[in-house]
Amino acid sequence: MLSALYARKQIEQAIHVADASALYEIVGHTPESIQEPDAVVRPEAYHALLEAIAKSEWPDLRFHMRVCAGMRCEAFGAFGLAFKSAPTLRHAFQRLSRYTRLHNGVSEFSAVDRGAVFCWTHRQPVLPRLGVYLSNEAAMATTLTLCRETTTSDLTPVRVQFTHRRDGSKDALVEHFGIEPVFGAEVDGLQLAIEEVDRPTIIGDASIWRFFTDHLESLLQAEDPAELSLETQVVEEVAKLLSGGVPPLAEVAMTLGMGTRTLQRRLSERGTTYQALVDEARRHLAQQLVSDKRYSLSEIAFLTGFSEQSAFTRAFKRWEGLSPRAFRQAGTQVSGAG
């Protein structure tokens, strides 16, 4: 589910829609109910809403960028205040991927330090519809707006990219991001220069930031008492990053909000190692991808962090006792038999 905040803001910017009541009906709310702090909308309803508003502006779509430009940290409650009070943007992003699920249960976000640039990536189930594309564009645009609020209004990313391609004017995107986005990429992403993410923020305060992040942790635990084990968290983070090669331990540790030595120690106390969890992440991801015929084996080798298909094949045979091709054929025969 998604916070109704997003839908409410989009409807407010539907300035070319004569009757807004139809828009509220799409998301199953009234002008009153959508104001409730805990109100939510279904992802498919939100995507339909975006498409309805887009129809009123086509082909020069600007409403979703107007929404993003007007977003402020305070609108996101403790989540936004934790972002705003972070000492640097790196601190702000440090645990952001973990806390976004408090208001966005659809998307997955992750922060990756690539040395020269700092990457903020976004993934959600790929559906070929305009509403999903606009939602993905808004996710990156809102992130940039919050970054600008905490640093400088002219902050410009090094690169912005999206997996989708779409028709219609892209002028509003260029105006908001300050650069022309790349379409048809492997992952949605926003890249910032390292010096930008490590520069002190305007009102950053480490003690206030820790207060709000502690509060967010308590909200997560209240929402899901069966919190994921550390091992599971590491496996999930590694799996998100494998297409760029096996991520360094330090990168995963930063994403989980702890130091490299702390993560190593905690894993050791649990009787495992980072390398063992990398192997597990590769195995789980490989099983899923090999079972999906849309991916070639060479693509799967890349997506699981192997530089060569032959190395992937050897690893997969070690895991499953079958080659990837034989595993795929066996799965097809079983599913076909039913």
C-alpha positions as CSV (number, residue, x, y, z in Angstrom):
1,M,0.0,0.0,0.0
2,L,1.0,3.6,-0.5
3,S,0.4,6.6,1.8
4,A,-2.6,8.6,0.6
5,L,-0.3,11.7,0.8
6,Y,0.9,11.0,-2.7
7,A,-2.6,10.7,-4.2
8,R,-3.8,13.9,-2.4
9,K,-0.9,15.9,-3.7
10,Q,-1.4,14.7,-7.2
11,I,-5.1,15.5,-7.1
12,E,-4.3,19.0,-5.9
13,Q,-2.2,19.6,-9.0
14,A,-4.8,18.2,-11.4
15,I,-5.5,21.7,-12.5
16,H,-6.9,20.7,-15.9
17,V,-9.4,18.2,-14.5
18,A,-12.8,19.9,-14.3
19,D,-14.4,17.5,-11.8
20,A,-12.0,16.3,-9.1
21,S,-14.6,14.0,-7.5
22,A,-13.9,11.4,-10.2
23,L,-10.3,11.4,-9.1
24,Y,-11.1,10.8,-5.5
25,E,-13.3,7.9,-6.6
26,I,-10.4,6.3,-8.5
27,V,-8.4,6.0,-5.2
28,G,-11.4,5.1,-3.1
29,H,-11.4,8.3,-0.9
30,T,-13.3,11.5,-0.3
31,P,-11.7,14.9,0.1
32,E,-12.1,14.4,3.8
33,S,-10.9,10.8,4.2
34,I,-7.8,11.3,2.1
35,Q,-6.6,13.9,4.7
36,E,-6.3,11.3,7.4
37,P,-2.6,10.7,8.5
38,D,-3.0,6.9,8.2
39,A,-5.0,6.9,4.9
40,V,-3.6,4.6,2.2
41,V,-4.3,3.8,-1.4
42,R,-3.7,0.6,-3.5
43,P,-0.8,0.9,-5.9
44,E,-2.9,0.0,-8.9
45,A,-5.5,2.7,-8.0
46,Y,-2.7,5.3,-7.6
47,H,-1.3,4.4,-11.0
48,A,-4.8,4.7,-12.5
49,L,-5.1,8.2,-10.9
50,L,-1.8,9.3,-12.5
51,E,-3.0,8.1,-15.9
52,A,-6.3,10.0,-15.5
53,I,-4.6,13.2,-14.7
54,A,-2.0,12.7,-17.4
55,K,-4.9,12.4,-19.9
56,S,-5.9,16.0,-19.1
57,E,-2.4,17.4,-19.8
58,W,-1.1,15.1,-22.6
59,P,1.4,15.4,-24.2
60,D,3.1,18.0,-22.0
61,L,2.9,16.3,-18.6
62,R,3.9,18.6,-15.8
63,F,1.5,17.8,-12.8
64,H,3.7,15.1,-11.2
65,M,6.8,17.4,-11.3
66,R,4.8,20.2,-9.8
67,V,3.9,17.9,-7.0
68,C,7.5,16.8,-6.5
69,A,8.8,20.4,-6.5
70,G,6.3,21.3,-3.8
71,M,7.2,18.4,-1.5
72,R,8.8,19.2,1.9
73,C,10.4,17.0,4.5
74,E,7.8,17.9,7.1
75,A,5.1,16.3,5.0
76,F,6.6,12.9,5.7
77,G,6.5,13.2,9.5
78,A,9.3,11.6,11.4
79,F,10.7,10.1,8.2
80,G,11.1,13.5,6.6
81,L,12.5,15.1,9.8
82,A,15.1,12.4,10.1
83,F,16.1,13.2,6.5
84,K,16.2,16.9,7.2
85,S,18.2,16.7,10.4
86,A,20.9,14.4,9.1
87,P,24.4,15.9,9.3
88,T,25.1,15.1,5.7
89,L,23.1,13.6,2.7
90,R,25.1,10.4,3.2
91,H,23.6,10.2,6.7
92,A,20.2,11.0,5.3
93,F,20.4,8.1,2.8
94,Q,22.1,5.8,5.2
95,R,18.9,4.2,6.5
96,L,16.4,5.7,4.1
97,S,15.9,2.5,2.1
98,R,14.8,0.9,5.4
99,Y,12.3,3.5,6.4
100,T,10.6,4.2,3.1
101,R,8.4,1.2,3.6
102,L,6.6,3.1,6.4
103,H,4.9,5.1,3.6
104,N,5.7,3.2,0.5
105,G,5.1,-0.6,0.6
106,V,5.6,-1.1,-3.1
107,S,9.1,0.2,-4.0
108,E,12.6,-0.8,-2.9
109,F,15.3,1.8,-2.6
110,S,19.0,1.4,-1.9
111,A,22.0,3.6,-1.6
112,V,25.3,2.6,-3.3
113,D,28.7,4.4,-3.0
114,R,30.5,4.0,-6.3
115,G,33.5,6.0,-5.4
116,A,33.2,9.0,-7.7
117,V,29.4,9.1,-7.4
118,F,26.7,8.2,-4.9
119,C,23.8,6.3,-6.3
120,W,20.2,6.2,-5.1
121,T,18.4,3.4,-6.9
122,H,14.7,2.5,-7.0
123,R,12.9,-0.7,-8.0
124,Q,9.3,-1.7,-8.1
125,P,7.4,-4.5,-10.0
126,V,7.7,-3.7,-13.7
127,L,4.4,-3.1,-15.3
128,P,4.1,-1.6,-18.8
129,R,1.7,1.3,-18.0
130,L,2.1,5.0,-17.9
131,G,1.0,5.3,-14.3
132,V,3.9,3.2,-13.2
133,Y,6.3,5.2,-15.3
134,L,5.1,8.5,-13.8
135,S,5.2,7.1,-10.3
136,N,8.9,6.1,-10.8
137,E,9.7,9.5,-12.2
138,A,8.1,11.1,-9.2
139,A,10.0,8.9,-6.7
140,M,13.3,10.2,-8.0
141,A,12.1,13.8,-8.4
142,T,10.8,13.9,-4.8
143,T,14.1,12.5,-3.5
144,L,16.0,15.3,-5.3
145,T,13.5,17.9,-3.8
146,L,14.2,16.7,-0.3
147,C,18.0,16.8,-1.0
148,R,17.7,20.3,-2.2
149,E,15.7,21.4,0.9
150,T,18.5,20.1,3.2
151,T,21.5,21.4,1.2
152,T,21.1,23.9,-1.7
153,S,18.2,24.7,-4.0
154,D,20.4,24.4,-7.1
155,L,21.7,20.9,-6.3
156,T,22.0,19.0,-9.6
157,P,22.5,15.3,-10.0
158,V,25.3,13.9,-12.1
159,R,22.9,11.5,-13.8
160,V,19.2,10.5,-13.6
161,Q,18.0,7.3,-15.3
162,F,14.8,5.2,-15.7
163,T,14.2,1.7,-16.9
164,H,11.1,2.7,-18.8
165,R,10.6,4.6,-22.1
166,R,7.5,6.7,-22.6
167,D,5.9,9.1,-25.1
168,G,5.0,12.7,-24.4
169,S,7.1,15.7,-23.6
170,K,10.0,15.3,-21.1
171,D,10.5,19.0,-20.7
172,A,9.2,19.1,-17.1
173,L,11.6,16.4,-16.1
174,V,14.6,18.3,-17.6
175,E,13.5,21.5,-15.8
176,H,13.1,19.7,-12.5
177,F,16.3,17.6,-12.5
178,G,18.5,20.2,-14.3
179,I,19.7,17.6,-16.7
180,E,18.1,15.3,-19.3
181,P,17.2,11.9,-17.9
182,V,18.4,8.7,-19.6
183,F,15.6,6.3,-20.5
184,G,15.8,2.5,-21.1
185,A,18.5,2.0,-18.3
186,E,18.9,-1.2,-16.3
187,V,17.6,0.4,-13.0
188,D,16.0,3.7,-11.9
189,G,18.6,5.8,-10.3
190,L,19.8,9.2,-9.2
191,Q,23.6,9.9,-9.0
192,L,25.1,12.6,-6.9
193,A,28.7,13.7,-6.7
194,I,30.5,12.4,-3.6
195,E,31.4,15.9,-2.4
196,E,27.7,16.8,-2.5
197,V,26.6,13.9,-0.3
198,D,29.4,14.5,2.2
199,R,28.9,18.3,2.6
200,P,27.2,19.3,5.9
201,T,23.5,20.0,5.5
202,I,21.9,23.3,6.3
203,I,20.4,22.4,9.8
204,G,21.9,19.0,10.3
205,D,22.1,17.9,13.9
206,A,23.4,14.4,14.8
207,S,21.6,14.2,18.1
208,I,18.2,15.1,16.5
209,W,18.9,12.8,13.6
210,R,19.5,9.9,16.0
211,F,16.3,10.7,17.9
212,F,14.2,10.5,14.8
213,T,15.9,7.4,13.5
214,D,15.4,5.7,16.8
215,H,11.7,6.7,16.6
216,L,11.5,5.2,13.1
217,E,13.0,2.0,14.3
218,S,10.3,1.7,17.0
219,L,7.6,2.4,14.3
220,L,9.0,-0.4,12.2
221,Q,9.0,-2.9,15.1
222,A,5.5,-1.9,16.0
223,E,4.4,-2.5,12.4
224,D,6.3,-5.8,12.1
225,P,7.3,-7.4,15.4
226,A,8.9,-10.3,13.5
227,E,11.7,-8.0,12.3
228,L,13.9,-9.6,9.7
229,S,17.0,-11.3,11.0
230,L,20.4,-9.6,10.4
231,E,21.3,-12.5,8.0
232,T,18.1,-11.9,6.0
233,Q,18.7,-8.2,5.8
234,V,22.2,-8.7,4.5
235,V,21.1,-11.3,1.9
236,E,18.3,-8.9,0.7
237,E,20.7,-5.9,0.4
238,V,23.3,-8.0,-1.4
239,A,20.7,-9.3,-3.8
240,K,19.7,-5.8,-4.7
241,L,23.2,-4.8,-5.7
242,L,24.5,-7.9,-7.4
243,S,24.0,-6.6,-10.9
244,G,26.9,-4.3,-10.3
245,G,29.1,-7.1,-9.0
246,V,29.5,-8.4,-5.5
247,P,29.1,-5.3,-3.3
248,P,31.9,-4.7,-0.7
249,L,31.1,-5.4,2.9
250,A,31.5,-1.8,3.7
251,E,28.7,-0.8,1.2
252,V,26.2,-3.2,2.7
253,A,27.2,-2.2,6.3
254,M,26.5,1.4,5.4
255,T,23.1,0.6,4.0
256,L,22.3,-1.2,7.2
257,G,23.4,1.7,9.3
258,M,26.5,0.2,10.9
259,G,30.2,0.1,10.6
260,T,32.1,-2.7,8.7
261,R,33.7,-4.1,11.9
262,T,30.3,-4.1,13.7
263,L,28.7,-6.0,10.9
264,Q,31.5,-8.5,10.7
265,R,31.3,-9.1,14.5
266,R,27.6,-9.5,14.6
267,L,27.7,-12.0,11.8
268,S,30.5,-13.9,13.5
269,E,28.4,-14.0,16.7
270,R,25.7,-15.7,14.6
271,G,28.0,-18.3,13.2
272,T,28.2,-17.0,9.7
273,T,30.3,-14.7,7.4
274,Y,29.6,-12.1,4.8
275,Q,30.9,-14.3,2.0
276,A,28.5,-17.1,3.1
277,L,25.6,-14.7,2.9
278,V,26.8,-13.4,-0.5
279,D,26.7,-17.0,-1.7
280,E,23.2,-17.4,-0.3
281,A,22.0,-14.2,-2.0
282,R,23.4,-15.4,-5.3
283,R,21.8,-18.8,-4.9
284,H,18.3,-17.4,-4.1
285,L,18.4,-14.9,-6.9
286,A,19.7,-17.4,-9.4
287,Q,16.9,-19.9,-8.5
288,Q,14.3,-17.2,-9.2
289,L,15.8,-16.0,-12.4
290,V,16.6,-19.4,-13.9
291,S,12.9,-20.3,-13.3
292,D,11.9,-17.3,-15.3
293,K,12.3,-17.9,-19.1
294,R,12.4,-14.2,-19.8
295,Y,16.0,-14.1,-18.8
296,S,18.9,-15.7,-20.8
297,L,21.5,-17.5,-18.8
298,S,24.1,-14.9,-19.8
299,E,21.8,-12.2,-18.4
300,I,21.4,-14.2,-15.2
301,A,25.1,-14.6,-14.8
302,F,25.4,-10.8,-15.0
303,L,22.5,-10.1,-12.6
304,T,24.0,-12.5,-10.0
305,G,27.3,-10.8,-10.0
306,F,29.4,-13.2,-12.2
307,S,31.8,-11.8,-14.8
308,E,31.5,-14.9,-16.9
309,Q,28.7,-17.3,-17.6
310,S,31.0,-20.3,-17.1
311,A,31.7,-19.2,-13.5
312,F,27.9,-18.8,-12.9
313,T,27.3,-22.3,-14.3
314,R,29.8,-23.9,-12.0
315,A,28.4,-22.1,-9.0
316,F,24.8,-23.1,-9.9
317,K,25.7,-26.7,-10.3
318,R,27.4,-26.6,-6.9
319,W,24.2,-25.2,-5.4
320,E,21.6,-27.3,-7.1
321,G,23.4,-30.4,-8.5
322,L,22.2,-29.4,-12.0
323,S,23.3,-27.0,-14.6
324,P,21.1,-23.9,-15.0
325,R,19.8,-25.2,-18.3
326,A,18.9,-28.6,-16.9
327,F,17.3,-26.9,-13.8
328,R,15.2,-24.8,-16.1
329,Q,14.1,-27.8,-18.2
330,A,13.3,-29.8,-15.2
331,G,11.1,-27.0,-13.8
332,T,9.3,-26.7,-17.2
333,Q,8.6,-30.4,-17.2
334,V,7.2,-30.4,-13.7
335,S,5.0,-27.4,-14.3
336,G,3.8,-28.8,-17.6
337,A,2.9,-32.1,-16.0
338,G,0.3,-30.5,-13.8
